[in-house]
Amino acid sequence: MNESDRNHEIFEDERRHRARRAVRFGRVKRWLRPLPRRANLSRYPVIRHFASVARANPHLWSFQEAPVRRAVYVGAVIAFLPIYGLQLAFALGTALLLRANLAVACAFQLITNPLTAGPVYYATYRVGIAVIRTLEIGEGRGLLGTRINALVLGGVLLGLAAGIVADLVLRIARWEARRLRQRHARAREHAARVRDRDVRDDTAE
């Protein structure tokens, strides 16, 4: 394979990657559309009372790596806690406190909905009660207290596990995008050098 064919292949890979990325971004945008944004905070019963505070904090709307990574863990843990119906309020408060992205934190709350709340809380309870019985810590006052503790403990553990998985996926996606950009930049530089050399050769002739 000569240099021209190799450069062409690299540019085609970049074009295909950009097309796939555009499709993924389109899906993510549709997924995030109903979630809190600066323009639609008034739609949410609790959050709308803090709309001015939310709009005044730019980190809530930043998609830089640090706010997004914090939001992944914040959102994942809150999604598994037994606070159904108050999740968005908790997401807002925690995002303000930890300087995390609000939309991403709220997106994780879609994990727990009317269809999944039962299975999710059953799973968190089983995990929590297993840890309490194994380590012999976390028992509450009476059976009800122990069950509540199990729900909270299991929610935190499963939320952290989900956050770790999501964080790894984001890291891999960022690494792949960065690697492809670097490869494309090197190919463009090489192609530019080849064009300059051909121009000099033609001029010399």
C-alpha positions as CSV (number, residue, x, y, z in Angstrom):
1,M,0.0,0.0,0.0
2,N,1.5,3.3,-1.0
3,E,1.4,6.6,0.9
4,S,-1.6,8.0,-1.0
5,D,-3.7,4.8,-0.3
6,R,-2.7,4.8,3.3
7,N,-3.7,8.4,3.8
8,H,-7.0,7.8,2.0
9,E,-7.8,4.8,4.3
10,I,-7.1,6.9,7.3
11,F,-9.4,9.7,6.1
12,E,-12.1,7.2,5.3
13,D,-11.8,5.8,8.9
14,E,-12.1,9.3,10.2
15,R,-15.2,9.9,8.0
16,R,-16.9,6.7,9.2
17,H,-16.0,7.5,12.8
18,R,-17.5,11.0,12.5
19,A,-20.7,9.5,11.0
20,R,-21.0,7.0,13.8
21,R,-20.3,9.6,16.4
22,A,-22.9,11.9,14.9
23,V,-25.5,9.1,15.2
24,R,-24.5,8.4,18.8
25,F,-24.7,12.1,19.7
26,G,-28.1,12.3,18.1
27,R,-29.3,9.5,20.2
28,V,-27.8,11.0,23.4
29,K,-29.4,14.4,22.6
30,R,-32.8,12.8,22.1
31,W,-32.3,10.9,25.4
32,L,-31.3,14.1,27.3
33,R,-34.0,16.3,25.7
34,P,-36.6,15.8,28.6
35,L,-33.9,16.3,31.2
36,P,-33.2,19.6,33.1
37,R,-31.6,22.3,31.0
38,R,-31.3,26.1,31.5
39,A,-34.2,26.7,29.2
40,N,-36.7,24.2,30.8
41,L,-36.0,24.3,34.5
42,S,-39.5,25.7,35.1
43,R,-41.1,22.4,34.1
44,Y,-39.8,20.6,37.2
45,P,-41.9,20.9,40.4
46,V,-38.9,21.1,42.9
47,I,-36.1,22.3,40.7
48,R,-38.0,25.3,39.4
49,H,-37.8,26.9,42.8
50,F,-34.0,26.9,42.5
51,A,-33.9,27.8,38.8
52,S,-32.0,31.1,39.4
53,V,-29.4,29.3,41.5
54,A,-29.0,26.6,39.0
55,R,-28.6,29.0,36.1
56,A,-25.9,30.9,38.0
57,N,-23.7,27.9,38.4
58,P,-21.9,27.2,35.0
59,H,-20.5,23.8,36.2
60,L,-24.0,22.4,36.2
61,W,-24.1,22.8,32.4
62,S,-20.5,22.0,31.6
63,F,-19.7,18.9,29.6
64,Q,-16.0,19.0,30.4
65,E,-14.5,15.7,31.8
66,A,-14.4,16.6,35.5
67,P,-18.1,17.7,35.9
68,V,-19.3,14.8,33.8
69,R,-17.3,12.2,35.7
70,R,-18.6,13.5,39.0
71,A,-22.1,13.5,37.7
72,V,-21.8,9.9,36.6
73,Y,-21.1,8.8,40.2
74,V,-23.5,11.2,41.8
75,G,-26.3,10.2,39.4
76,A,-25.7,6.5,39.6
77,V,-25.7,6.4,43.4
78,I,-28.8,8.5,43.7
79,A,-30.6,6.4,41.1
80,F,-30.3,3.3,43.4
81,L,-31.2,5.0,46.7
82,P,-34.7,4.4,48.0
83,I,-35.8,8.0,47.4
84,Y,-38.1,7.6,44.4
85,G,-39.9,10.8,43.6
86,L,-37.2,13.0,45.2
87,Q,-34.3,11.9,43.0
88,L,-34.2,15.1,40.8
89,A,-34.1,17.3,43.9
90,F,-31.3,15.2,45.4
91,A,-29.4,15.3,42.1
92,L,-29.7,19.1,41.9
93,G,-28.5,19.5,45.5
94,T,-25.6,17.1,45.1
95,A,-24.6,18.5,41.7
96,L,-24.4,22.0,43.3
97,L,-22.4,20.7,46.2
98,L,-19.9,18.6,44.2
99,R,-19.8,20.8,41.0
100,A,-21.2,18.1,38.8
101,N,-23.1,18.3,35.5
102,L,-26.9,18.4,36.3
103,A,-28.2,16.9,33.0
104,V,-25.9,13.8,33.3
105,A,-26.8,13.4,37.0
106,C,-30.5,13.6,36.2
107,A,-30.1,11.2,33.2
108,F,-29.2,8.4,35.6
109,Q,-32.5,8.8,37.3
110,L,-34.2,7.2,34.3
111,I,-32.8,3.9,35.7
112,T,-35.5,4.0,38.4
113,N,-38.9,4.4,36.9
114,P,-42.4,3.0,37.6
115,L,-41.5,-0.2,35.7
116,T,-38.0,-0.8,37.2
117,A,-38.4,0.6,40.7
118,G,-39.5,-2.7,42.2
119,P,-36.7,-4.9,40.7
120,V,-34.1,-2.2,41.4
121,Y,-35.0,-1.8,45.1
122,Y,-35.3,-5.6,45.5
123,A,-31.8,-6.0,44.2
124,T,-30.4,-3.2,46.4
125,Y,-32.1,-4.8,49.4
126,R,-30.7,-8.2,48.7
127,V,-27.2,-6.8,48.3
128,G,-27.5,-4.7,51.4
129,I,-28.9,-7.4,53.6
130,A,-26.1,-9.8,52.4
131,V,-23.4,-7.3,53.4
132,I,-25.1,-6.7,56.8
133,R,-25.3,-10.4,57.5
134,T,-21.8,-11.1,56.3
135,L,-20.0,-8.2,58.0
136,E,-22.4,-8.1,61.0
137,I,-22.6,-4.3,60.8
138,G,-25.4,-1.9,59.8
139,E,-28.3,-3.6,61.7
140,G,-31.0,-1.1,62.6
141,R,-33.5,-0.9,65.4
142,G,-35.7,-3.8,64.7
143,L,-36.5,-5.5,61.4
144,L,-37.7,-2.3,59.7
145,G,-34.6,-0.4,60.6
146,T,-32.4,-3.2,59.3
147,R,-34.3,-3.3,56.0
148,I,-34.0,0.4,55.5
149,N,-30.3,0.2,56.2
150,A,-30.1,-2.6,53.7
151,L,-31.8,-0.6,51.0
152,V,-29.5,2.4,51.5
153,L,-26.3,0.3,51.8
154,G,-27.2,-1.8,48.7
155,G,-28.2,1.3,46.8
156,V,-24.8,2.9,47.5
157,L,-22.9,-0.2,46.5
158,L,-24.9,-0.9,43.3
159,G,-24.8,2.8,42.4
160,L,-21.0,2.9,42.8
161,A,-20.7,-0.2,40.7
162,A,-22.9,1.3,38.0
163,G,-20.9,4.5,38.2
164,I,-17.6,2.7,37.7
165,V,-18.9,0.8,34.7
166,A,-20.2,4.1,33.1
167,D,-17.0,5.9,33.9
168,L,-14.9,3.2,32.2
169,V,-17.2,3.4,29.1
170,L,-16.7,7.2,29.0
171,R,-12.9,6.8,29.4
172,I,-12.7,4.3,26.6
173,A,-14.9,6.5,24.3
174,R,-12.7,9.6,25.1
175,W,-9.5,7.6,24.5
176,E,-10.8,6.3,21.2
177,A,-11.9,9.7,20.0
178,R,-8.5,11.3,21.0
179,R,-6.5,8.5,19.4
180,L,-8.5,8.9,16.1
181,R,-8.1,12.7,16.1
182,Q,-4.3,12.3,16.6
183,R,-4.1,9.7,13.8
184,H,-6.1,12.0,11.5
185,A,-3.9,15.0,12.4
186,R,-0.7,13.0,11.6
187,A,-2.2,11.9,8.3
188,R,-3.1,15.5,7.4
189,E,0.4,16.7,8.2
190,H,1.9,13.9,6.2
191,A,-0.3,14.6,3.2
192,A,0.6,18.3,3.5
193,R,4.3,17.5,3.4
194,V,3.8,15.2,0.4
195,R,1.9,18.0,-1.4
196,D,4.6,20.6,-0.6
197,R,7.3,18.2,-1.8
198,D,5.4,17.6,-5.1
199,V,5.0,21.3,-5.6
200,R,8.7,21.9,-5.1
201,D,9.5,19.1,-7.5
202,D,7.2,20.5,-10.1
203,T,8.7,24.0,-9.6
204,A,12.2,22.7,-9.9
205,E,11.4,21.0,-13.2
